[in-house]
Amino acid sequence: MAHAEINLWSLAFRSSGVVFFVLVLLIGFSLSSWAIIIWKFLELRRAKQRSDDFLDLFWKAKRLDHLYSEAGEYADSPVGQVFAAGYQEVEQVLKARSSKGGMEEASVLTTTETAGVETVERALRRAANQEVGKLERLLTFLATTASSTPFIGLFGTVWGIMNSFREIGARGSAGLAVVAPGISEALIATAVGLAAAIPAVIAYNHYQSRVKVISGDIENFTADFLNLVGRHFMRM
């Protein structure tokens, strides 16, 4: 096994210029994708845990202004950040209403209530899109790695096989000793390309499902918060 590993590494380091460049490029893709895989695992796990914690706190809270004062401790909670944006908008709407005085007619008040809820909804949607965008950040690199590295590796393999055929033509011999090193060197590129792509595609699909779960939590919270705003705040 050790001897095979030494031969594998020696073949990689003795590769021709183009194949060697392909291998370096693929290794760069692989190392970068593994760094992203580990980072996104920690980030998404933290985001889910902190969002669950915030939701528990939200439903237990008796006053939203007190909850808002604690929202700064949940900067890594997507749901907490959506709540903060929504509550800030509620305060702005209530201040704007109070500044107009209490002499409006009933129809005007109804229109103001509807506009206020719509304004809060827009703020919630905007904050939700921002938070989901943060969660999806760098996932496109995993998708790019998964889709492109097999073809980059295949390019290196084709180039290596072309070199092998040129070697055969130059030496006038197709013996195993002539063909095997070039073919082995070429196939390494495909193997490295697949080794970079497989973890990337698995992680991408898994993390997309995790983002979808958190996005569902945000959407459910947005609907609940809007119902709460419509019932209690916009009719004050």
N, C-alpha and C positions, 0 to 999 in steps of 0.2 A: 504493500500500500504506500509506504513512504517513497519507494522507488518510482511508483507511478506518479505520485504528486510532484516529485522533483522533475520528472520528464514533462509533466504538464506545464509547470511554471517555466521550465527552460524553453519549451516550444513557444510559449506566450511571449517571452522576452526576446526570443530570436526571430520573431515574426517579421515579415517584410514591412516596409514603411506604412503602407495603407492599412494593412491588417492590424498592425500595432496601434495606429491611430484609432481605428475602430474599437479595439479592445480598451484603450484608455478612455474613450468617449463612453462606452458602455459601463465601465467601472464607475465613472463619474455619475452617470444616471443612477446606477444602483445605490451608491453611497448616499446620494442626495435623496432618493426615494425612501431609503431606510431611515434617514434622519427625519423626514416628514412623517413617515409612518409612526415612529415613536412619539414625536411631538403631538401629532393629531390624536393619537390614542389618549395621551394625558389630557389634552385640551378638551376633547369631547366628553371624556369621563367626568372631568371637573365641571363642565358646563351642565351636564345632566344632573349631577349630584346637587350642585348649587341651585339649579332651577327647582328641583324637587323640594329642597330646603325652603326656598323662598315661597313656593306655593303653600307649603304647610304654614308658614308664618302669615301669609296673606289671609288665609281662611280663618286663622285664629285671631287676627288683629281686630280690635274694636274701633280704632280710629286710623284712617288712612294717612292722616298727616303724620302720625307717629311712625307708621310703617315707612313713609317716604323719608323720614329722617334717618332710618336705618338702611335705606336702599343703597347708600354708598358702600356698605359692607358687602354688597352682592354685585360688585362690578364685573365679576366673572360669571354671573348668571344672566343668560339671555332674557329670561322671563322678567327678572328683576329690572333690567334696563328698559324693557318695553313698558313695564309699570311706571318707572320714573318718567319716561317721556309722556305717557298718557296723563299722569297726575299733574305734571307741569302744565299741560295743555288745559286740563280742567281748571286749574287755578287761574290761568290767563282768561279763559272764557268767563268765569265767575266775576273776575275783576272788571272785565269789559261790561258785563251786564249791570253790575252795581254802579258803575260810573255813569250809566245812562239814566239812573233814577228809577223810581217805581211807578211812574205815571203812564206806562205804555198800555195800550189796549190789549185785550185777550188774544186777538189774532196775531198781533205783533209779538206777544210773548211766546205763542206757539211756534211761530216762525223762528224766533231766536233759539228756542229749545232745540228744534230740529237742526238748525245750523250749528249749534254748539256741539251736539252729538256727532254730527258729520265731521266737524273740525277735530274732535278728539279721535274719531275713527281714523282720519287721515294721519294724525300724529302716531297712532299705534301702528298702522300699516307701515309707515315710513321707518319707524324704529325696528319693527319686526324684519323688514327687508334688510336693514343694516346688520342686524344680529345674525340672520341666516347667511348673509354674505361673508361675515367674519368666520362663521363655522365652515363654510365651503372654501375658504381661502386655501390655496396650494393643492386642493384636491385635483385641479386641472393638470397639475404637473404629474401626479400619479397616473391620470388617464393618458397623458402624453407618453409617459414612460411605458405604460402597458401596451400602447398601440404602435409605438415607433421602434422600440429597441429590438423586437424580433426581426424587423426589416433591415435595421442597421446591421445586426448580426448576420443576416442573410447576405447583405451586400459584401461584408467582409469575407464570408465563405466563398461567394462566387469569385471575388477577386483572388482569393488564395488558390482556388482550383485553377483559375486561369494561369496563375504563376506556375502551378504544378505542371500544367500541360506545356508551358513554354520550356520548363526544365527538361521535360521528357524530349521535346523537340531538339533542344540544344545538345543533350547527351546522346540522343539516338537510342535510348533504352527506356523500356516501360517496366523495369523490374520493381519489386516491392521496396527495395532500399531507396529507389529514386522517388517513387510516388508517395509512400507512406508519410514522410515528414511534412510534405506540402499539404496533403489531404488532412492530416491531423491538425496542422496549424490553421487550416481553413475552418474546420468543424468547431474549433474552440470558440470562434467568433459567434457561431450560432448558439452554442451552449451558454455563453456568457449573456447573449441577448435574451434568451429564454429565462435565465436565472434572474435577470433584472426585471423582466416583464411579469412573471408569475406572481411574486409577492405584491407588486404594484397593483395588478388588477384585482387581486383578492382584497387588499386593503381599501382600494377605491370603492368597490361595491359594498364592503362592510361599513365604511364610514359614511357613504351616501345614505345607507339605511339608518344609521345613528342620527345623522342630520335630519332625516325625515321625521324621526320620532320626536326630536326636540322641536322641530318646526310645528309638528302637531300640537305639542304642549303650548307653544306660543299662540297658535290660532285659537285653541280652546280658551286660553286665558284672555285673549283679546275679546272674544265673544262675551265671556263672563264679566269682564271689566266694563264693557259697553252697556250691558244690561244693568249693572250696578250704577253706572253714571246716569243712565236714563231714568232710573227709578228714584234716585235720592238726590243727585246733585243738580241736574238741569231743571228741576221743578222747585228749587229753593227760591 
